[in-house]
Amino acid sequence: MIHLLTTGGTIASTPGDQGRHVAGALSADHLLAQVGTAMGDEQAVRSESLLQKPSNAIGIEDMCAIADRCEASLETPETAGIVITHGTDTLEETAWFLQQALGDCRRPVVVTGSQRALHEAGSDAPRNLVDAVRVAGAPESCGQGVLVVFDEEIHSAALVRKLSSYRLKGFGSPGFGPIGQIDGSALNYALRACPAEPVPRGTVMPRVDILTAAASSACLIDAAVADGASGLVIDALGRGQVPPDWVPVIERASDAGIPIAVTSSTGSGPVGAVYEYAGSLDSIIAVGALPAGALTARQTRILMMMMLSTGTSRSGLAAGLTQAGGWPGAG
């Protein structure tokens, strides 16, 4: 039995009074009817409406609730796999959170959504949903961690990114590509993901803010700290550079006990201490910043929140970011 958990998003949209979409309006039973029509008796599915939100409204508490429900469902012997429908705006964040929370997964956990609503011509919702159910029910999907299914491709939650605001090929894994393909009812895995062990999480998630390094004032760092941020992620330029005047402000925040991680705002690739000038990654590591390897700013924020929620030390944060930010393994 596949457990279908719905959380809202475009895939669950209805037409609004002004011709726009009302995201998250459809129930799990409505989406289940779409799967049942397409799959017949191929796979038994039970449905549950966990949330009914547009994905811009999905917060860390919601991600925790989704993870808790997955853990409970996976304890039930009749659950062969889980499919989670989700809005695309924050789909990669929820998938990443679930990957950190669940690890390799005893049975497949698959996240999907759609770029076009069910009521639109050429909607990708039915195809993505049917494909996700097939992937969740496949034995070869076990042990690969959380998977994202979109546009007949299977992606690891550790690699997937939203690539387009509207095209049907809305997701991809820059620098790596999908780990598998879906051809009708056939699944073809070219690679196997190698997920890490689950990351413990506390009951209260501390606030971590993302600041984008650009031609902007370093006072944003001071403002975030003064407003109560427990940690910061700087989405830096290139290999991890920031404007030179950010360096003393980063040092001030770090000296105040605020952990500051550094990611690259480019589409793929890790930060790297390859330059020697004011504002280079080397110069901000010297004043306390923590490099996050190839993690995105969104991934780093979530991982830091999870680690800080359990009281992880600065050295523990550095080790965790280094491990998670290494080039993801696949075999």
CORURBEL-V608872 format. One record per pair of residues at least 24 apart in sequence whose ideal C-beta (glycine too) atoms are under 8 Angstrom apart, sorted by the first residue. I is the first residue (numbers start at 1). GAP is how many residues later the second one is. D is the distance in whole Angstrom. If there is no record, write none. Layout:
BEGIN
i	gap	d
I	GAP	D
I	GAP	D
END
This chain:
BEGIN
i	gap	d
1	43	5
1	44	7
1	45	6
1	77	5
1	78	6
1	79	6
2	41	6
2	42	7
2	43	5
2	44	8
2	77	8
2	78	6
2	79	5
2	80	7
2	81	6
2	131	5
2	134	5
2	135	6
3	42	8
3	43	6
3	45	7
3	70	5
3	76	5
3	78	7
3	79	5
3	80	7
4	24	6
4	27	7
4	28	6
4	31	7
4	41	5
4	42	7
4	43	4
4	44	7
4	78	8
4	79	5
4	81	7
4	129	7
5	43	5
5	45	5
5	61	7
5	64	6
5	65	7
5	68	8
5	77	6
5	78	7
5	79	5
5	80	7
6	25	6
6	41	7
6	42	7
6	43	5
6	44	6
6	45	8
6	46	8
6	78	8
6	79	5
7	43	6
7	44	4
7	45	8
7	46	7
7	48	8
7	51	7
7	55	7
7	59	7
7	77	7
7	78	6
7	79	5
7	80	7
7	87	8
8	43	6
8	44	5
8	45	4
8	46	6
8	47	7
8	50	8
8	77	8
8	78	8
8	79	6
9	44	8
9	45	7
9	46	5
9	76	7
9	77	5
9	78	3
9	79	7
9	80	8
9	82	8
9	104	5
9	105	8
10	77	6
10	78	6
10	103	6
10	104	5
10	105	7
10	106	7
10	107	5
10	115	8
11	74	5
11	75	8
11	76	8
11	101	8
11	102	5
11	103	4
11	106	7
11	107	7
11	114	5
11	117	7
11	118	7
12	40	7
12	73	7
12	106	8
13	104	4
13	105	7
13	106	7
14	103	8
14	105	7
15	102	8
15	104	6
21	96	5
23	30	7
23	31	4
23	32	7
23	64	6
24	27	7
24	28	4
24	29	5
24	30	5
24	63	7
25	27	7
26	26	8
26	92	7
27	25	7
31	54	6
31	94	8
31	98	6
34	84	7
34	91	7
34	92	5
34	95	6
34	96	8
35	91	8
35	94	6
35	95	6
35	98	6
38	88	6
38	91	8
38	92	5
39	91	6
39	94	7
39	95	8
42	92	8
42	143	7
43	90	5
43	91	7
43	94	5
45	38	8
45	88	6
53	34	7
54	33	6
54	35	8
55	31	6
55	32	3
55	33	7
55	34	4
55	35	4
55	36	7
55	39	8
55	58	8
56	31	7
56	33	5
56	34	7
58	28	7
58	29	7
58	32	5
58	35	8
58	36	6
60	37	8
60	145	5
60	242	7
60	245	6
61	144	7
62	32	8
63	30	7
63	31	5
63	34	4
63	35	7
63	239	8
64	37	8
64	137	7
64	141	7
66	28	6
66	31	8
66	32	7
67	30	7
67	31	6
67	34	4
67	35	7
70	28	7
70	31	8
70	32	6
70	39	6
71	30	8
71	31	7
74	28	8
74	31	7
74	32	6
74	33	6
74	35	8
79	28	6
80	27	6
80	56	7
80	57	6
81	26	5
81	27	4
81	28	7
81	29	7
81	54	8
81	55	3
81	56	5
81	60	7
82	25	7
82	26	7
82	27	5
82	28	7
82	54	6
83	27	5
83	28	8
83	29	7
83	46	7
83	49	5
83	50	6
83	53	5
84	25	7
84	26	7
84	27	5
84	28	7
85	26	8
85	27	6
85	28	6
85	44	7
85	47	8
86	25	6
86	26	7
86	27	5
87	26	6
88	25	5
88	26	7
88	27	6
88	74	6
88	82	6
88	83	8
89	73	7
91	57	7
91	71	7
91	80	8
92	56	7
92	65	8
92	68	5
92	69	6
92	70	6
92	79	7
92	206	7
93	205	5
93	206	8
93	209	6
95	51	5
95	53	5
95	62	4
95	65	6
96	61	6
96	62	7
96	202	7
96	203	5
96	206	6
97	205	5
97	209	8
98	48	5
98	59	7
99	46	5
99	47	4
99	57	8
99	58	4
99	59	6
99	96	6
100	98	7
100	99	4
100	202	7
100	203	6
100	206	6
100	224	8
101	97	6
101	98	7
101	100	6
101	205	8
102	43	7
102	44	6
102	96	6
103	42	7
103	92	6
103	93	7
103	94	5
103	95	4
104	39	5
104	40	7
104	41	5
104	91	5
105	37	7
105	38	7
105	39	8
105	40	6
105	41	7
105	90	8
106	36	7
107	35	6
108	27	6
108	28	5
108	29	8
108	30	7
108	33	4
108	34	6
108	36	7
108	39	7
109	27	7
109	36	8
109	37	5
109	38	7
110	25	5
110	26	5
110	31	7
110	36	8
110	37	5
110	38	7
110	39	5
111	35	7
111	36	7
111	37	5
111	38	8
111	46	7
112	36	7
112	37	5
112	38	6
113	37	7
113	57	8
115	49	8
115	51	6
115	52	7
115	53	5
115	55	5
116	52	7
122	46	8
124	27	7
124	44	5
127	25	7
131	51	5
134	48	7
134	51	6
134	53	7
135	45	8
135	47	7
135	52	6
138	49	5
140	47	7
140	49	6
141	46	7
143	49	8
144	35	7
144	48	6
144	49	4
144	51	7
145	48	5
145	50	3
146	49	8
147	32	8
147	46	8
149	33	7
152	29	6
152	30	5
152	31	7
153	25	4
153	27	7
153	28	6
153	29	7
154	24	6
154	25	6
154	26	4
154	27	7
154	28	7
154	33	7
154	35	7
155	24	7
156	37	4
156	39	8
156	172	7
156	174	7
158	35	7
158	37	7
158	170	5
159	169	6
161	106	8
161	135	7
174	93	5
174	94	4
175	92	8
175	93	4
175	94	7
176	152	7
176	154	7
179	151	6
191	139	4
191	140	7
192	138	6
192	139	5
193	135	7
193	136	8
193	137	6
194	134	7
194	135	4
194	136	6
194	137	6
196	127	7
196	128	7
199	104	7
199	107	5
199	108	7
199	121	7
200	106	8
200	110	5
201	105	5
201	108	5
201	109	7
202	107	3
202	108	5
202	109	8
203	106	7
204	105	6
205	100	5
205	101	7
205	103	8
205	104	5
206	24	4
206	25	7
206	99	6
206	102	5
206	103	6
207	24	8
207	98	8
208	24	7
208	25	6
208	93	5
208	96	5
208	97	5
208	100	7
209	24	7
209	92	8
210	24	8
210	25	6
210	87	5
210	88	7
210	91	6
211	24	7
212	53	7
212	85	8
213	24	5
213	28	7
213	29	4
213	30	7
213	33	7
213	52	7
215	28	7
216	27	8
218	25	7
218	27	5
218	28	4
218	30	8
218	31	4
218	32	8
219	30	7
221	25	7
221	28	5
221	29	7
221	31	8
221	32	6
222	27	6
222	30	7
222	31	7
225	28	5
225	31	7
225	33	5
229	29	7
230	28	7
230	78	6
231	27	6
231	28	5
231	29	7
231	30	7
231	73	5
231	74	8
231	77	6
232	26	6
232	27	7
232	28	5
232	29	7
233	27	8
233	28	5
233	29	8
233	30	6
233	59	7
233	64	5
233	67	5
233	68	5
233	71	7
234	26	6
234	27	7
234	28	5
234	29	7
234	50	8
234	55	7
235	28	5
235	29	8
235	30	5
235	62	4
236	26	5
236	27	7
236	28	6
236	29	6
236	35	7
236	45	7
237	27	8
237	28	6
238	26	7
238	28	7
239	25	7
239	30	8
239	31	8
239	32	5
239	33	5
239	34	8
239	35	6
239	36	7
239	42	6
240	24	6
240	31	3
240	32	7
240	33	7
240	40	7
240	41	3
240	44	7
240	51	6
241	34	7
241	38	5
241	39	6
241	40	7
242	37	5
242	42	6
243	36	6
244	33	8
244	34	4
244	35	4
246	33	7
246	38	7
247	31	6
247	32	6
247	36	6
247	37	6
247	40	6
248	39	8
250	34	5
250	37	6
250	38	7
250	39	6
251	36	4
251	37	6
253	35	8
254	33	6
254	34	3
254	35	7
255	33	7
259	31	6
259	45	7
259	49	7
259	55	6
259	58	5
260	24	8
260	28	7
260	29	5
260	30	7
261	28	7
261	29	5
261	30	8
261	31	5
261	39	5
261	43	6
261	56	8
261	60	6
262	27	5
262	28	7
262	29	5
262	30	6
263	29	5
263	32	6
263	33	6
263	34	5
263	36	8
263	37	5
264	30	8
265	32	7
268	26	7
269	25	6
270	24	4
270	55	6
270	57	8
290	24	8
290	27	6
290	28	5
290	31	6
291	30	7
291	31	8
291	34	7
292	29	5
292	32	8
292	33	5
293	28	7
293	29	6
293	31	7
293	32	2
293	33	6
294	31	5
294	32	7
294	33	6
294	34	8
295	26	7
295	29	6
295	30	4
299	25	8
300	25	8
END
